[in-house]
Amino acid sequence: AAAAEEEEAEEEAAAERRLQAEVEAAMAASVAEAAARQEREVAEEAGRLKHATARVSTEEKVEWFIRYQRKQNLGRIANAHKARADRALTHPRVRGPAGRPLIGADDPICLRLAQMATAAVDTAKNGRFVPLPRALEAPLYPHWMERRADRSYKSTSVLGEMYDRATDLLQNLFAPGRCEQVLCDAKLLYSTDWLSYSEYTEGAEEAMEEYNRELLLLMAEHGVREAEALTSRAVRYGRAASRKRNAGDTASALRFGVSRLRGMARREFDRQVEAAVAAHEVKMHVQRLSDAAKASVRLCVASAWYYVTYNPAGSNVIDGEHGPLSFPWAAHDALLEIARRAARPAAAPPPSLPAAAGAEGSLAGSKGERVMHEFNRMMRRLNALDPALAGSRLDNCERINHLCDHRGIITTNTRALAHKLRKWRNLAKGAAQSEAEVAAWEREGPTCEEAIDQVVVAVEAELSRPCADSDILW
């Protein structure tokens, strides 16, 4: 029995040596043939170049492009290297000098393919094409390379395990119960003291309905879910899509369709922002809103898009199920800006005015506090226009007149608005300190918050041009 085992071992070793010799001989023959073919091609190319003119013609460019696309084998070489290295991890063919099996990339064929890949990378620069002999191509491919079933095998390598786990995760990603609850994040609902996202929900709903209709048509055409359509990575394509084209063509069609849909939604968002800005300019009786005011309008429109999509009681919920959720993210930069502002520490509120006793004091404190705060901000802005005012003893009225009459920095319209805000500030200050001044505040002060907003926005629009290069923010 021992002699039989020894004889069997010797036969196996002899068979391995014969196999290795045959493989090396086949490789040497293939490489020699490829080298001879390459030499002939180089000689033919040299002959053509000898008669070529200094100016490269269009026909020669076309010929070179076609020849490069037909003979460039870098991708095929890389795929053959990955397939053979994966196969050699579990089924090593050759043993090294010490009897250790050469696994993975240490396989002799893998080493040869690596050398060929190094040479093929330089083909675009030197024009020397590297042929891939048939003997070096992979007979089978691991399943994680997603080739045809008759040319694939079940790989047990680490890459195969990672592929299997990722596939299982994607298949279970949209299992029932995972996406049943959709929450509307209150931090993305942006409003200011003079503007609210609720003003733009009607236009947002119309745009959302158009977007959802186009997206659902795209999803039905290719048999995919919303997340799969947006990422162009489908776990399993529908039957209709599989009959018409392969997975690669379907992914390209999805990318094109989603890109077109996002562009359409983005153009509609920009159009709604421009219309909202124009409406506020008419409402505030100003020629142009400042950049800060335009930014606030833009964020409110984005919040309206988010609200109509994620509102659990809105039109995007049909029979208890949420519709597509990607609509507001066409304006993702605006939503991210809202999130950044919400994450910042809250700014300290402006100092409150000392209210007088009784209901009159509370009345003055509600609007008067706002007037005081806006007037102080305006004066800081005006003082920044002329550095010479820093050490001046002029009062606020004289400073405003100085900037208009002597310096010509502000217009007469700006001066009138500034004096109006200054008058309101004096009335609010008097009403907060004395009950006798409350009647004057009610008679001559702003009638509502909207009146204050109109003056503030008008002053801001007037000062936006002369202070374009200033570091003082309005």
C-alpha positions in Angstrom: 0.0 0.0 0.0 2.8 2.4 0.8 4.5 1.6 -2.5 1.2 2.2 -4.3 0.8 5.6 -2.6 4.4 6.6 -3.5 3.8 5.6 -7.1 0.6 7.6 -7.2 2.3 10.6 -5.8 5.1 10.4 -8.3 2.5 10.2 -11.1 0.7 13.3 -9.8 3.9 15.2 -9.6 4.9 14.1 -13.1 1.4 15.2 -14.3 1.8 18.6 -12.7 5.3 19.0 -14.3 3.9 18.1 -17.7 1.0 20.5 -17.3 3.3 23.3 -16.2 5.7 22.6 -19.2 2.7 22.6 -21.6 1.4 25.8 -20.2 4.8 27.5 -20.4 5.4 26.2 -24.0 2.0 27.4 -25.1 2.7 30.8 -23.5 6.1 31.0 -25.1 4.6 30.1 -28.5 1.8 32.6 -28.1 4.1 35.4 -27.0 6.5 34.7 -29.8 3.7 34.7 -32.3 2.4 38.0 -30.9 5.9 39.5 -30.9 6.3 38.5 -34.6 2.9 40.0 -35.5 3.7 43.2 -33.7 7.1 43.5 -35.5 5.3 43.1 -38.8 2.8 45.8 -37.8 5.5 48.1 -36.7 7.3 47.6 -40.0 4.1 48.3 -41.9 3.5 51.4 -39.8 7.1 52.6 -40.4 6.5 52.1 -44.2 3.4 54.2 -44.1 5.1 56.9 -42.0 7.9 57.1 -44.5 5.5 58.3 -47.2 3.4 60.4 -44.8 3.4 64.1 -45.1 4.2 66.5 -42.3 0.5 67.4 -42.0 -1.8 64.6 -40.7 -4.9 64.2 -42.9 -8.4 63.5 -41.7 -8.3 60.0 -43.2 -5.2 59.1 -41.2 -6.8 60.3 -38.0 -9.9 58.2 -38.7 -7.8 55.2 -39.5 -5.8 55.6 -36.3 -8.9 56.0 -34.2 -10.5 52.8 -35.7 -7.3 50.8 -35.3 -6.9 52.0 -31.7 -10.4 51.0 -30.8 -10.0 47.6 -32.5 -6.6 46.7 -31.1 -6.5 48.3 -27.7 -6.6 45.3 -25.2 -6.0 47.0 -21.9 -9.5 46.3 -20.6 -9.4 42.7 -21.8 -6.0 42.1 -20.2 -7.2 43.6 -16.9 -10.3 41.4 -16.9 -8.3 38.3 -17.7 -5.9 39.1 -14.8 -8.8 39.5 -12.3 -10.4 36.3 -13.4 -7.3 34.2 -13.4 -6.1 35.6 -10.1 -9.5 34.9 -8.5 -9.4 31.3 -9.8 -5.8 30.8 -8.6 -6.8 31.7 -5.1 -8.8 28.5 -4.6 -7.4 26.3 -7.4 -3.6 27.0 -7.7 -2.1 25.4 -10.8 1.6 25.7 -10.2 3.9 25.3 -7.2 6.9 27.4 -6.5 10.5 26.4 -5.9 9.9 25.5 -2.3 6.7 23.5 -3.1 4.5 26.4 -2.0 1.4 26.8 -4.3 1.5 30.1 -6.3 -2.0 31.5 -5.5 -3.7 34.6 -6.7 -1.6 37.2 -8.5 1.5 35.1 -8.0 0.4 32.7 -10.7 2.8 32.8 -13.7 0.0 33.7 -16.1 -1.1 36.6 -13.9 2.5 37.9 -13.7 2.7 37.8 -17.5 -0.7 39.6 -17.8 0.5 42.2 -15.4 3.6 42.9 -17.6 1.3 43.1 -20.7 -1.0 45.5 -18.9 2.0 47.8 -18.0 2.9 47.9 -21.7 -0.7 48.4 -22.9 -1.0 51.5 -20.7 1.5 53.2 -22.9 -0.2 52.3 -26.2 -1.8 55.7 -26.6 1.6 57.4 -26.3 3.9 55.1 -28.4 1.4 53.4 -30.7 2.6 49.9 -29.9 -0.4 47.6 -29.4 -0.2 44.7 -27.1 -2.1 41.6 -28.4 -3.8 39.2 -25.9 -3.1 35.6 -26.9 -6.0 33.3 -26.7 -4.1 31.0 -24.3 -3.9 33.8 -21.7 -7.6 34.6 -21.8 -9.7 33.4 -18.8 -11.8 30.3 -19.7 -14.3 31.2 -16.8 -15.0 34.3 -14.8 -16.0 34.7 -11.2 -19.7 35.4 -10.6 -18.9 38.9 -9.1 -17.7 40.0 -12.6 -21.3 39.5 -13.8 -20.6 37.6 -17.0 -23.0 35.1 -18.7 -24.0 32.2 -16.6 -22.3 29.6 -18.9 -19.0 31.4 -18.6 -19.2 32.1 -14.8 -18.4 30.1 -11.6 -19.3 30.6 -8.0 -16.3 32.3 -6.4 -15.4 31.7 -2.8 -12.9 34.5 -2.6 -13.2 37.6 -0.4 -14.5 39.6 -3.4 -17.1 37.0 -4.0 -18.3 37.1 -0.4 -18.4 40.9 -0.5 -20.4 40.8 -3.7 -22.9 38.3 -2.2 -23.4 40.4 0.9 -23.9 43.6 -1.0 -26.4 41.9 -3.3 -28.4 40.6 -0.4 -28.4 44.1 1.2 -29.7 45.7 -2.0 -32.4 43.1 -2.4 -33.7 43.7 1.2 -33.3 47.5 1.0 -36.9 48.1 -0.1 -38.5 45.3 1.8 -42.0 46.1 3.2 -41.9 48.1 6.4 -38.5 49.8 5.8 -39.8 52.9 4.1 -43.4 53.2 5.5 -42.7 56.2 7.7 -41.6 59.4 6.0 -40.9 62.3 8.3 -40.9 66.0 7.5 -37.9 67.7 9.0 -39.0 71.0 10.6 -35.4 72.3 10.3 -35.8 72.5 6.5 -38.9 74.7 6.7 -37.4 78.2 6.3 -39.1 81.5 7.2 -38.1 85.0 8.1 -39.8 87.8 9.9 -41.1 89.2 6.6 -41.3 86.0 4.4 -42.7 82.5 4.8 -42.3 79.3 2.7 -46.1 78.9 2.8 -46.5 81.6 0.2 -45.0 79.4 -2.5 -46.7 76.0 -1.8 -49.2 76.4 -4.6 -46.6 76.7 -7.3 -44.5 74.0 -5.7 -47.4 71.5 -5.9 -47.9 72.2 -9.6 -44.2 71.6 -10.3 -44.2 68.5 -8.1 -47.1 66.9 -10.0 -45.3 67.4 -13.3 -42.0 66.0 -11.9 -43.7 62.9 -10.3 -45.6 62.2 -13.5 -42.4 62.1 -15.6 -40.5 60.1 -13.0 -43.2 57.5 -12.7 -43.2 57.0 -16.4 -39.5 56.5 -16.4 -39.7 54.0 -13.6 -42.5 52.1 -15.3 -40.6 52.0 -18.6 -37.5 50.3 -17.1 -39.2 48.4 -14.2 -37.2 50.1 -11.4 -37.8 51.8 -8.1 -37.2 55.5 -7.4 -33.8 55.0 -5.7 -32.7 52.6 -8.5 -33.7 55.2 -11.2 -31.8 58.0 -9.4 -28.6 56.0 -8.9 -28.9 54.0 -12.3 -28.0 50.9 -10.2 -30.9 48.5 -10.3 -31.0 45.3 -8.2 -33.1 43.6 -10.9 -34.5 45.2 -14.0 -38.1 44.6 -15.1 -39.0 42.0 -17.8 -39.9 44.7 -20.3 -36.5 46.4 -19.9 -34.7 43.0 -20.1 -36.3 42.1 -23.4 -35.4 45.3 -25.1 -31.8 46.0 -23.9 -29.1 44.7 -21.6 -28.3 46.1 -18.2 -25.7 48.5 -19.4 -28.0 50.1 -22.0 -30.7 50.4 -19.4 -28.4 52.1 -16.9 -27.4 54.6 -19.6 -31.0 55.3 -20.5 -31.8 55.8 -16.8 -28.9 58.3 -16.4 -30.0 60.2 -19.4 -33.7 60.3 -18.3 -32.9 61.3 -14.7 -30.5 64.0 -15.9 -33.1 65.5 -18.2 -35.7 65.4 -15.4 -33.4 67.0 -12.9 -32.5 69.7 -15.4 -36.2 70.4 -16.0 -36.9 70.6 -12.3 -34.0 72.9 -11.7 -35.0 75.3 -14.4 -38.5 75.4 -12.9 -37.1 76.2 -9.5 -35.0 79.1 -10.9 -38.1 80.4 -12.7 -40.2 80.4 -9.5 -37.4 82.1 -7.6 -37.2 84.9 -10.2 -40.9 85.3 -10.2 -41.0 85.5 -6.4 -38.2 88.1 -6.3 -40.0 90.2 -9.0 -43.3 90.1 -7.0 -41.5 91.3 -3.8 -39.8 94.1 -5.7 -43.3 95.3 -6.8 -44.8 94.8 -3.4 -42.0 96.7 -1.6 -41.8 99.5 -4.3 -38.1 99.0 -4.9 -36.2 98.6 -8.2 -34.0 95.7 -7.0 -33.9 93.5 -3.9 -30.5 93.1 -2.2 -28.6 89.8 -2.5 -29.5 88.9 1.1 -33.2 89.4 0.4 -33.0 87.3 -2.8 -31.3 84.6 -0.9 -34.1 84.5 1.6 -36.7 84.2 -1.1 -34.7 81.4 -2.7 -34.5 79.5 0.5 -38.3 79.9 1.1 -39.1 78.6 -2.3 -36.9 75.5 -1.7 -38.6 75.0 1.7 -42.0 75.1 -0.1 -40.8 72.4 -2.5 -39.6 70.3 0.5 -42.9 70.8 2.4 -45.3 69.8 -0.4 -43.2 66.6 -1.0 -42.8 65.4 2.6 -46.0 66.8 4.2 -47.8 63.7 5.5 -51.1 65.3 4.9 -50.3 66.8 1.5 -51.1 65.8 -2.1 -48.0 63.6 -2.4 -49.7 61.0 -0.1 -52.3 58.8 -1.9 -54.1 56.0 0.0 -51.7 56.3 2.9 -48.6 55.8 0.7 -46.0 58.5 -0.1 -45.2 59.4 -3.6 -41.7 60.0 -5.0 -39.5 61.9 -2.6 -36.7 63.2 -4.9 -38.5 66.3 -6.2 -37.2 69.0 -3.8 -33.6 67.7 -4.0 -33.3 69.3 -7.5 -32.6 72.3 -5.3 -30.3 70.4 -3.0 -27.8 73.3 -2.6 -30.6 75.5 -1.2 -31.8 72.8 1.2 -28.3 72.2 2.5 -27.9 75.9 3.1 -31.1 75.9 5.2 -29.7 72.9 7.2 -26.4 74.7 7.7 -28.2 77.8 9.0 -30.4 75.7 11.3 -27.2 74.0 12.7 -25.6 77.3 13.6 -25.9 78.6 17.2 -28.8 81.0 17.5 -27.8 84.6 17.3 -28.4 86.8 20.4 -31.7 88.7 20.1 -31.5 92.5 19.9 -31.7 94.3 23.2 -35.2 94.9 24.4 -36.6 98.3 25.1 -37.7 99.2 28.7 -41.5 99.0 28.3 -43.8 101.3 30.2 -46.4 99.9 32.5 -49.7 98.8 31.1 -50.9 97.7 27.7 -49.4 100.8 26.0 -45.9 99.7 27.0 -46.3 96.3 25.5 -47.6 97.8 22.3 -44.5 100.0 21.9 -42.2 97.1 22.8 -43.5 94.8 20.1 -43.0 97.1 17.1 -40.7 99.6 18.8 -38.1 97.0 19.5 -38.0 96.0 15.9 -37.7 99.7 14.8 -34.8 100.3 17.2 -32.9 97.3 16.0 -33.3 98.1 12.3 -32.4 101.7 12.8 -29.1 100.8 14.6 -28.3 98.4 11.8 -28.9 101.1 9.2 -26.7 103.6 11.0 -23.8 101.1 11.2 -24.2 100.7 7.4 -24.3 104.4 6.7 -21.3 105.1 9.0 -19.3 102.5 7.0 -19.8 104.4 3.8 -17.7 107.3 5.0 -14.7 106.6 7.4 -14.6 110.3 8.3 -17.8 109.9 10.3 -16.1 107.6 12.8 -14.7 110.4 15.0 -17.4 113.0 14.1 -19.7 114.5 16.7 -22.7 114.8 14.3 -26.0 113.3 15.5 -27.8 110.8 13.4 -29.9 113.4 11.5 -26.8 115.4 10.6 -24.9 112.2 9.5 -27.7 111.3 7.1 -27.8 114.8 5.6 -24.0 114.9 5.4 -23.9 111.7 3.3 -26.5 113.0 0.9 -25.8 116.8 0.6 -22.0 117.0 1.1 -20.6 113.6 0.1 -23.2 112.5 -2.5 -22.9 108.9 -1.4 -26.6 108.3 -0.9 -29.5 109.5 -2.9 -32.3 111.7 -1.8 -34.7 108.8 -1.8 -32.3 106.9 0.6 -32.2 110.0 2.8 -36.0 110.2 3.0 -36.3 106.6 4.0 -33.5 106.9 6.6 -35.2 109.9 8.2 -38.5 108.0 8.3 -36.9 105.2 10.1 -35.1 107.7 12.4 -38.5 109.4 13.2 -40.0 106.0 14.1 -37.1 105.2 16.3 -37.5 108.5 18.3 -41.2 107.8 18.7 -40.6 104.3 19.9 -38.0 105.4 22.3 -40.3 108.0 23.7 -43.2 105.6 24.0 -41.1 103.1 25.8 -40.0 105.6 28.4 -43.2 107.6 29.0 -46.9 106.8 28.8 -47.5 110.3 27.5 -45.7 109.6 24.2 -47.7 106.4 23.4 -50.4 108.4 21.6 -47.8 110.0 19.3 -46.4 106.5 18.6 -49.8 105.1 17.7 -50.6 108.2 15.5 -47.3 108.6 13.7 -45.5 105.3 14.0 -45.7 102.3 11.7 -49.2 100.8 11.5 -48.0 97.2 11.3 -44.9 95.0 10.8 -45.4 95.0 7.1 -44.9 98.8 7.0 -41.5 98.3 8.8 -40.6 95.6 6.3 -41.3 97.8 3.4 -39.0 100.6 4.7 -36.2 98.2 5.7 -36.2 96.4 2.3 -36.3 99.7 0.4 -33.3 101.1 2.4 -31.5 97.8 1.8 -32.1 97.9 -1.9 -30.9 101.6 -2.1 -27.8 100.8 -0.2 -26.9 97.6 -1.9 -25.1 99.3 -4.8 -22.8 101.7 -3.0 -21.9 99.1 -0.4 -21.2 96.3 -2.8 -17.5 96.2 -1.8 -18.0 96.8 1.9 -17.3 94.2 4.5 -20.2 95.5 6.6 -23.2 93.2 6.1 -26.7 94.6 6.0 
